[in-house]
């Protein structure tokens, strides 16, 4: 019985952590407003965290944070951010 209670408690703690993490998304209007052209990739990652997807074509790196419904996208050239766009933040 003690093992079962311990496993249930452990599962509840893990579930709580997942719920908290999902509510702490960095893909929001406040963080989008902090982004500026000329920032390095590392500076953008410091604000938004690791991107969910990146691709690179002919020296232009495009990264996306979030999903189709709610996202921030950035284009980098020569290691510096050139353009930003966002969808579904409000």
RACORGI-V211144 format. One record per pair of residues at least 24 apart in sequence whose C-alpha atoms are under 7 Angstrom apart, sorted by the first residue. I is the first residue (numbers start at 1). GAP is how many residues later the second one is. If there is no record, write none. Layout:
{{I | GAP} {I | GAP}}
//
This chain:
{{27 | 38} {27 | 39} {27 | 44} {27 | 45} {28 | 61} {29 | 60} {29 | 61} {37 | 44} {37 | 45} {37 | 46} {38 | 42} {38 | 43} {38 | 44} {39 | 41} {39 | 42} {40 | 39} {40 | 40} {40 | 41} {41 | 38} {41 | 39} {41 | 40}}
//
